[in-house]
Amino acid sequence: MVVQAFLTGLLAAGLTGLPTAHAQSGARSSWAIGTGGGASAVGSPTSALYTNPSHLTVGADGSSFELRFFDVRTSLGGDLLQFNHYEDTFGEQSGTLTDAEEAAVLDEWFGGDPRSVTTYAEAVPFSITYQPSGKQWAFGVGLRSRTISEVETNRGAFDLFLVGADSSRTVPVNGRHRVFNTVDLTGSFSYAFESIPLSVGLSPRLIFGTNYADGTLDSDVTVTDSVFVHRFDYTARAAGSLSRDLYDTFDAFSGSPFGDTSGGIGSDVAGIGIGVDLGATYAVGSDLFVPGSDLFVSLSLTDLGIVQWSRDAQTVTPENNEFRFEGVELDLDRLEEEYDNDVGEYFKDQVDSLAQDAYEDVQRDRSSFSTGLPTALHLGSTWVLDQLTLTGGATVGLNSDAGAVSTTPAVHLGGEYQVGPIPLRAGVRLGGPQAVTLAGGIGVDVRSFRFDLGVSGSPSTSTLGSGGRYSVSLSLATVRF
């Protein structure tokens, strides 16, 4: 019951109970997801708006305009998703392992590092590009909405839950969460030099943030023979309806902690920001390895920017920094008069009262704050021969606080083969916060119309790495004219 009160305190600190929360946002097209994460230099121009803007002037197919409708994708992944350990701790063996065996599972699962899980959802209702015939330039415009969330934790809470709080020890319990929602208007421009086979591009964007919430907890739990002590410090920030409808009304100690509010996505503009993608593509040459082939190498920097959150913005910190339990004094008169001699209910209320004194009071700073975007660096290559396209490359995140793209590099290799009007894709991804991930995709490409579907997943969360990654992407209609 004391541990339950402690976990309620964590809930009050804002580390749980938020909307659903490391998947990579680097794969920003159905083609990329279906090939393991690569962006083709000669692929669809509208895909270049969010992958590498320099691709707009590479591999033009003769169509001046390309219009794409209803492009959506979602990903879930991270090194917290190790299902072999879930089976050991929460599956059929749950409750049968000794404390030493539970601790060994956590050692293998976490080691000394935190683990995380991230969700990424993106929708592009429309985008359009223009590539004038015989010109060295091209441009495009697109509208996008996306939601990114991340939860990261060390082994502490699992340790207390699985191993227990019976032995004398100190357990660090740390973690963080982040969730945000943005809508952005992107304009892309690309230029191909005449003197050298080099294309460059940039995609500036205006960003409207609708919701933001994050929290970071630094704490430890000390257990001795008769005393349970939780020393903690945290910072939680929010803006938009998450701040107004959730942070301002949330009460972990009431019968209905969230009241009548849902803490949904919301539609008000809570923050304004700017961002930019930069890219370059170099045509290495033709007839390399095989006559009639072409090789391109690409470099891009995505999501370089910042958002300033001001509407209903707040930063929450605790008034107190310690929860201490040293037992409950039994008042026989209260037990009889108020609890009808129900010792369990009496004890629960006393512990809840101690937890409320420790965790409930907070300080709120109502000033605005700024956050960075999930900046990432992408290296890629594209080799083309007739109906065959092969890609390979690597992605690494440059902003660990933003989530979405891991700072652990990931490499990918994949390709597409066009069988008549049906493009078939496959790929593999290694590294990053997940085990090996396999990908596949299919499409329909008939005259001026194209449809694309891409999926990827980790068949095992412990093969050539640790963690899982699962993605799906659908591009309903691409029209060229």
C-alpha positions as CSV (number, residue, x, y, z in Angstrom):
1,M,0.0,0.0,0.0
2,V,2.9,2.3,0.7
3,V,4.3,1.6,-2.8
4,Q,0.9,2.2,-4.2
5,A,0.9,5.7,-2.6
6,F,4.4,6.2,-4.0
7,L,3.2,5.4,-7.5
8,T,0.3,7.7,-7.0
9,G,2.8,10.4,-6.3
10,L,4.6,9.6,-9.6
11,L,1.2,10.0,-11.3
12,A,0.8,13.4,-9.5
13,A,4.2,14.4,-10.7
14,G,3.0,14.1,-14.3
15,L,5.1,11.2,-15.5
16,T,2.1,9.0,-16.3
17,G,-1.5,9.5,-17.4
18,L,-0.8,11.7,-20.3
19,P,-1.8,10.9,-23.9
20,T,-0.2,7.8,-25.4
21,A,3.6,8.1,-25.7
22,H,11.9,5.4,-29.7
23,A,10.2,5.2,-33.2
24,Q,12.1,7.1,-35.9
25,S,10.6,10.0,-37.8
26,G,13.3,9.8,-40.3
27,A,11.3,7.7,-42.7
28,R,8.9,10.3,-44.1
29,S,7.3,8.6,-47.1
30,S,5.7,5.3,-48.0
31,W,8.7,4.6,-50.2
32,A,11.1,5.1,-47.3
33,I,9.1,3.0,-44.9
34,G,8.8,0.2,-47.5
35,T,12.6,0.1,-48.1
36,G,13.8,0.3,-44.5
37,G,14.2,4.1,-44.2
38,G,15.8,5.4,-47.3
39,A,14.7,8.3,-49.5
40,S,15.3,7.7,-53.2
41,A,17.0,10.6,-55.1
42,V,14.8,9.8,-58.1
43,G,11.6,9.3,-56.3
44,S,8.4,11.2,-56.1
45,P,8.9,15.0,-56.0
46,T,6.3,15.5,-53.3
47,S,8.2,13.1,-51.0
48,A,11.2,15.5,-51.2
49,L,9.3,18.1,-49.3
50,Y,9.9,16.2,-46.1
51,T,12.9,14.0,-46.9
52,N,15.5,15.9,-48.9
53,P,14.5,19.1,-50.8
54,S,17.4,18.8,-53.2
55,H,15.6,15.7,-54.8
56,L,13.1,18.1,-56.4
57,T,15.5,18.7,-59.3
58,V,16.9,15.1,-59.6
59,G,15.3,12.5,-61.9
60,A,12.4,14.5,-63.3
61,D,10.0,12.3,-65.3
62,G,8.7,14.9,-67.7
63,S,5.6,15.9,-65.6
64,S,5.6,19.5,-64.5
65,F,3.1,19.2,-61.6
66,E,2.7,16.5,-59.0
67,L,-0.2,16.7,-56.5
68,R,-0.5,14.3,-53.6
69,F,-3.5,13.7,-51.4
70,F,-4.0,12.0,-48.0
71,D,-0.4,10.9,-47.1
72,V,-0.4,9.4,-43.6
73,R,2.1,7.3,-41.6
74,T,2.5,6.2,-38.0
75,S,5.3,4.5,-36.1
76,L,5.8,2.9,-32.7
77,G,9.1,1.7,-31.3
78,G,12.0,1.9,-28.9
79,D,14.3,-0.1,-26.7
80,L,11.7,-0.4,-23.9
81,L,9.8,-2.8,-26.3
82,Q,11.7,-6.0,-25.5
83,F,8.9,-8.5,-25.5
84,N,11.1,-11.4,-24.4
85,H,11.6,-9.6,-21.1
86,Y,7.8,-8.8,-20.8
87,E,7.2,-12.5,-21.1
88,D,9.6,-13.2,-18.2
89,T,8.2,-10.6,-15.9
90,F,4.5,-10.1,-16.8
91,G,3.7,-13.3,-18.8
92,E,3.3,-16.9,-17.8
93,Q,6.3,-16.7,-15.4
94,S,4.9,-13.7,-13.6
95,G,5.1,-14.3,-9.8
96,T,7.1,-17.5,-10.1
97,L,10.6,-15.9,-10.3
98,T,12.7,-15.2,-7.3
99,D,13.8,-11.7,-6.4
100,A,17.3,-12.6,-7.7
101,E,15.8,-13.9,-11.0
102,E,13.7,-10.7,-11.4
103,A,16.7,-8.6,-10.8
104,A,18.7,-10.6,-13.4
105,V,15.9,-9.9,-16.0
106,L,16.1,-6.2,-15.2
107,D,19.9,-6.3,-15.6
108,E,19.5,-7.8,-19.0
109,W,16.7,-5.5,-20.0
110,F,18.0,-2.1,-18.7
111,G,21.6,-2.6,-17.6
112,G,22.5,0.9,-16.3
113,D,20.7,2.8,-19.1
114,P,17.2,4.2,-19.4
115,R,14.8,2.7,-22.0
116,S,12.3,4.6,-24.1
117,V,9.3,4.1,-26.3
118,T,8.1,6.7,-28.9
119,T,5.1,7.1,-31.1
120,Y,5.1,9.2,-34.3
121,A,2.0,10.1,-36.4
122,E,2.0,12.3,-39.4
123,A,-0.6,13.4,-41.9
124,V,-0.1,15.4,-45.1
125,P,-3.6,16.2,-46.5
126,F,-2.1,17.7,-49.6
127,S,1.2,18.7,-51.2
128,I,2.1,20.0,-54.7
129,T,5.4,20.4,-56.6
130,Y,6.3,22.2,-59.8
131,Q,9.2,21.2,-62.0
132,P,9.3,23.3,-65.2
133,S,10.7,21.6,-68.2
134,G,14.2,22.5,-69.2
135,K,14.9,24.6,-66.0
136,Q,17.4,24.1,-63.2
137,W,14.9,24.9,-60.5
138,A,11.8,23.4,-58.9
139,F,9.6,24.2,-55.9
140,G,6.8,22.8,-53.8
141,V,4.3,23.5,-51.0
142,G,2.8,21.1,-48.4
143,L,0.6,21.1,-45.3
144,R,1.4,18.7,-42.6
145,S,0.2,17.7,-39.1
146,R,2.1,15.5,-36.7
147,T,2.1,14.2,-33.2
148,I,5.2,12.9,-31.4
149,S,5.3,11.4,-28.0
150,E,8.0,9.7,-25.9
151,V,8.3,8.0,-22.5
152,E,11.7,7.2,-21.1
153,T,12.3,5.4,-17.8
154,N,15.1,3.7,-15.9
155,R,14.6,0.4,-14.2
156,G,13.6,1.9,-10.8
157,A,9.8,1.6,-11.0
158,F,10.0,-1.9,-12.4
159,D,12.5,-2.8,-9.7
160,L,10.2,-1.7,-6.9
161,F,7.2,-3.4,-8.6
162,L,8.9,-6.7,-9.4
163,V,11.6,-7.2,-6.8
164,G,9.7,-5.3,-4.1
165,A,10.4,-3.0,-1.2
166,D,11.2,-5.5,1.5
167,S,15.0,-5.3,1.5
168,S,17.1,-2.4,2.8
169,R,18.3,-0.5,-0.3
170,T,18.2,2.7,-2.3
171,V,16.7,2.6,-5.8
172,P,17.0,5.5,-8.3
173,V,13.6,6.1,-10.0
174,N,14.0,8.5,-12.9
175,G,12.2,9.2,-16.1
176,R,10.8,11.7,-18.6
177,H,8.0,12.1,-21.0
178,R,7.2,14.4,-23.9
179,V,4.2,14.8,-26.2
180,F,3.5,17.6,-28.8
181,N,1.3,18.4,-31.7
182,T,2.1,20.7,-34.6
183,V,0.8,21.8,-37.9
184,D,3.2,23.2,-40.4
185,L,3.2,24.9,-43.8
186,T,6.3,24.0,-45.8
187,G,7.7,25.5,-49.0
188,S,10.6,23.8,-50.8
189,F,13.0,25.1,-53.4
190,S,15.7,23.2,-55.2
191,Y,18.3,24.3,-57.7
192,A,20.5,22.1,-60.0
193,F,23.9,23.6,-61.0
194,E,24.9,23.5,-64.7
195,S,28.6,23.4,-64.1
196,I,28.6,20.4,-61.7
197,P,26.1,17.6,-61.2
198,L,24.9,19.0,-57.9
199,S,21.4,19.8,-56.7
200,V,20.8,21.7,-53.5
201,G,17.5,22.5,-51.7
202,L,15.9,24.0,-48.7
203,S,12.4,23.6,-47.1
204,P,11.6,26.5,-44.7
205,R,8.4,26.0,-42.7
206,L,6.1,27.9,-40.5
207,I,5.0,25.9,-37.5
208,F,1.8,26.2,-35.4
209,G,2.0,24.2,-32.2
210,T,-1.4,23.1,-30.8
211,N,-0.3,21.2,-27.7
212,Y,2.7,20.4,-25.7
213,A,3.5,18.6,-22.4
214,D,6.7,17.2,-20.9
215,G,8.1,16.2,-17.6
216,T,11.4,15.1,-16.1
217,L,11.7,13.2,-12.8
218,D,14.9,12.8,-10.8
219,S,14.4,10.8,-7.6
220,D,15.4,7.8,-5.4
221,V,13.6,5.5,-3.0
222,T,15.3,4.4,0.2
223,V,13.9,1.4,2.0
224,T,15.0,0.4,5.5
225,D,13.5,-2.0,8.1
226,S,10.8,0.5,9.2
227,V,11.1,3.6,6.9
228,F,10.2,4.2,3.3
229,V,11.5,7.5,1.9
230,H,11.0,8.9,-1.6
231,R,13.2,12.0,-2.3
232,F,12.2,13.6,-5.6
233,D,12.5,16.6,-7.8
234,Y,10.7,17.2,-11.1
235,T,9.9,19.8,-13.7
236,A,6.8,19.5,-15.9
237,R,5.8,21.9,-18.7
238,A,2.7,22.2,-20.8
239,A,0.9,24.6,-23.2
240,G,-2.4,24.5,-25.0
241,S,-5.3,22.3,-24.0
242,L,-3.0,19.8,-22.2
243,S,-2.1,22.6,-19.9
244,R,-5.5,24.0,-19.5
245,D,-7.6,20.8,-19.4
246,L,-5.1,18.4,-17.9
247,Y,-2.3,20.1,-15.8
248,D,-4.7,22.6,-14.3
249,T,-7.4,20.1,-13.3
250,F,-5.5,16.8,-12.7
251,D,-5.9,15.5,-9.2
252,A,-4.3,12.1,-8.5
253,F,-5.9,11.9,-5.1
254,S,-9.5,12.3,-6.2
255,G,-11.9,9.5,-7.3
256,S,-11.8,10.9,-10.8
257,P,-8.2,12.2,-11.3
258,F,-8.9,13.7,-14.8
259,G,-12.4,15.1,-13.9
260,D,-14.6,15.7,-17.0
261,T,-11.7,16.7,-19.3
262,S,-10.1,14.5,-22.0
263,G,-6.8,16.3,-22.5
264,G,-7.3,15.9,-26.2
265,I,-5.3,17.2,-29.1
266,G,-7.1,20.6,-29.3
267,S,-7.1,23.0,-32.1
268,D,-6.0,26.3,-30.6
269,V,-2.6,27.7,-31.6
270,A,-0.5,27.4,-28.4
271,G,2.9,28.1,-30.0
272,I,4.6,29.5,-33.1
273,G,7.9,28.3,-34.6
274,I,10.1,28.1,-37.6
275,G,12.0,25.3,-39.1
276,V,14.0,24.3,-42.1
277,D,15.3,21.2,-43.9
278,L,18.5,21.4,-45.9
279,G,19.7,19.0,-48.6
280,A,22.2,18.3,-51.3
281,T,22.5,15.5,-53.9
282,Y,25.5,14.8,-56.1
283,A,25.3,12.7,-59.3
284,V,28.4,10.5,-59.0
285,G,28.2,9.3,-62.5
286,S,26.6,7.0,-65.1
287,D,27.5,3.4,-66.1
288,L,29.1,2.7,-62.7
289,F,29.3,-1.1,-62.0
290,V,26.7,-1.8,-64.8
291,P,26.2,0.0,-68.1
292,G,23.1,2.2,-68.1
293,S,23.1,2.7,-64.3
294,D,23.2,6.0,-62.3
295,L,24.5,6.6,-58.8
296,F,23.6,9.5,-56.5
297,V,24.7,10.4,-53.0
298,S,22.7,12.7,-50.7
299,L,23.0,14.5,-47.5
300,S,20.1,16.2,-45.6
301,L,19.5,17.9,-42.3
302,T,15.9,17.9,-41.2
303,D,13.8,19.6,-38.5
304,L,16.3,22.3,-37.7
305,G,14.2,24.9,-35.7
306,I,12.4,25.9,-32.6
307,V,8.8,26.5,-31.3
308,Q,7.9,29.1,-28.7
309,W,5.0,28.0,-26.6
310,S,3.0,30.8,-25.0
311,R,-0.8,30.0,-24.9
312,D,-1.7,28.6,-21.4
313,A,2.0,27.9,-21.0
314,Q,3.2,26.8,-17.5
315,T,6.1,25.1,-15.8
316,V,5.3,23.0,-12.7
317,T,7.7,22.1,-9.9
318,P,7.0,20.6,-6.5
319,E,6.6,22.5,-3.2
320,N,8.0,19.5,-1.3
321,N,10.7,17.1,-2.1
322,E,10.2,14.1,0.2
323,F,7.6,11.5,1.0
324,R,8.4,9.6,4.2
325,F,6.5,6.7,5.7
326,E,7.4,5.5,9.2
327,G,4.2,3.7,10.1
328,V,0.7,4.6,11.0
329,E,-0.5,5.5,14.5
330,L,-3.7,3.6,15.3
331,D,-6.4,5.7,16.7
332,L,-9.0,3.3,18.1
333,D,-11.7,5.9,18.5
334,R,-11.4,7.1,14.9
335,L,-11.2,3.5,13.7
336,E,-14.5,2.7,15.4
337,E,-16.4,5.9,14.7
338,E,-15.2,6.8,11.2
339,Y,-14.3,3.5,9.7
340,D,-16.6,1.0,11.4
341,N,-13.5,-0.9,12.6
342,D,-12.3,-1.4,9.0
343,V,-8.6,-1.5,9.6
344,G,-7.7,-1.7,5.9
345,E,-9.6,1.4,4.9
346,Y,-8.3,3.3,8.0
347,F,-4.7,2.4,7.0
348,K,-5.2,3.3,3.4
349,D,-6.6,6.7,4.3
350,Q,-3.6,7.5,6.5
351,V,-1.1,6.5,3.9
352,D,-3.0,8.5,1.2
353,S,-3.0,11.6,3.6
354,L,0.8,11.3,3.9
355,A,1.2,11.0,0.2
356,Q,-1.1,14.0,-0.5
357,D,0.9,16.1,1.9
358,A,4.1,15.2,0.1
359,Y,3.0,15.3,-3.6
360,E,0.0,17.5,-4.0
361,D,1.3,21.1,-3.5
362,V,3.1,22.5,-6.6
363,Q,4.5,25.8,-7.8
364,R,3.3,27.1,-11.2
365,D,5.3,29.5,-13.4
366,R,2.9,30.8,-16.1
367,S,5.6,32.2,-18.5
368,S,6.3,31.0,-22.0
369,F,9.1,28.5,-23.0
370,S,10.7,27.2,-26.1
371,T,11.6,23.7,-27.4
372,G,13.7,22.4,-30.2
373,L,12.6,20.2,-33.1
374,P,13.8,16.6,-33.5
375,T,16.7,17.5,-35.7
376,A,18.3,14.7,-37.6
377,L,21.2,14.1,-40.1
378,H,20.6,11.7,-43.0
379,L,23.2,10.2,-45.4
380,G,22.0,8.3,-48.4
381,S,22.8,6.8,-51.8
382,T,20.6,5.8,-54.7
383,W,21.6,3.5,-57.5
384,V,19.3,3.2,-60.5
385,L,19.3,0.7,-63.4
386,D,16.2,0.5,-65.6
387,Q,13.3,-0.8,-63.3
388,L,15.6,-1.4,-60.3
389,T,16.4,1.2,-57.6
390,L,18.6,0.5,-54.7
391,T,19.1,2.8,-51.7
392,G,21.4,2.7,-48.6
393,G,22.3,5.1,-45.9
394,A,22.2,6.1,-42.3
395,T,20.2,8.4,-39.9
396,V,21.2,9.9,-36.6
397,G,19.3,12.3,-34.3
398,L,21.0,15.5,-33.2
399,N,18.6,16.6,-30.4
400,S,18.1,13.9,-27.7
401,D,15.6,16.1,-25.8
402,A,13.1,16.2,-28.8
403,G,12.5,12.5,-29.2
404,A,11.4,10.9,-32.5
405,V,14.9,10.3,-33.9
406,S,17.4,8.4,-31.8
407,T,20.9,9.7,-31.2
408,T,22.1,6.1,-31.8
409,P,22.8,5.8,-35.5
410,A,20.7,3.5,-37.7
411,V,21.6,2.2,-41.1
412,H,19.3,1.0,-43.8
413,L,19.5,-0.9,-47.1
414,G,16.6,-1.5,-49.5
415,G,15.2,-1.1,-53.0
416,E,12.4,-1.2,-55.4
417,Y,11.7,-3.2,-58.6
418,Q,9.0,-2.1,-61.0
419,V,7.0,-5.0,-62.4
420,G,4.8,-3.3,-65.0
421,P,2.6,-0.9,-63.1
422,I,3.4,-2.5,-59.7
423,P,6.4,-1.3,-57.8
424,L,7.6,-3.9,-55.2
425,R,9.8,-2.8,-52.3
426,A,11.8,-4.4,-49.6
427,G,14.5,-3.3,-47.1
428,V,16.2,-3.8,-43.8
429,R,17.2,-1.5,-40.9
430,L,19.9,-2.0,-38.3
431,G,21.0,0.0,-35.3
432,G,19.2,2.7,-33.4
433,P,17.0,1.8,-30.4
434,Q,15.6,-1.4,-31.9
435,A,16.5,-4.9,-33.1
436,V,16.8,-5.7,-36.9
437,T,13.7,-4.4,-38.7
438,L,12.4,-5.7,-42.0
439,A,10.3,-3.6,-44.4
440,G,8.2,-4.1,-47.5
441,G,5.9,-2.1,-49.7
442,I,3.8,-2.1,-52.8
443,G,2.1,0.4,-55.0
444,V,0.2,1.0,-58.2
445,D,1.8,3.4,-60.8
446,V,-0.5,3.8,-63.8
447,R,0.1,6.7,-66.2
448,S,-0.4,9.9,-64.2
449,F,-1.7,8.1,-61.0
450,R,0.2,6.5,-58.1
451,F,-0.8,4.7,-54.9
452,D,1.7,3.6,-52.3
453,L,1.7,1.4,-49.1
454,G,4.7,0.7,-46.9
455,V,5.1,-1.4,-43.7
456,S,8.0,-2.3,-41.4
457,G,8.4,-4.3,-38.2
458,S,10.9,-6.1,-36.0
459,P,10.2,-9.8,-36.2
460,S,12.1,-10.2,-32.9
461,T,13.0,-7.6,-30.3
462,S,16.3,-9.3,-29.4
463,T,17.9,-10.1,-32.8
464,L,20.9,-8.0,-33.8
465,G,19.9,-5.3,-31.3
466,S,17.3,-4.7,-28.5
467,G,13.9,-3.2,-29.0
468,G,11.1,-3.1,-31.5
469,R,10.0,-0.8,-34.4
470,Y,6.7,-0.9,-36.2
471,S,5.5,1.4,-39.0
472,V,2.9,1.8,-41.6
473,S,2.4,4.4,-44.3
474,L,-0.3,5.0,-46.9
475,S,-0.2,7.5,-49.8
476,L,-3.7,7.4,-51.2
477,A,-3.3,9.3,-54.4
478,T,-0.5,11.0,-56.3
479,V,-1.4,12.7,-59.6
480,R,1.1,13.9,-62.2
481,F,0.3,16.3,-65.0
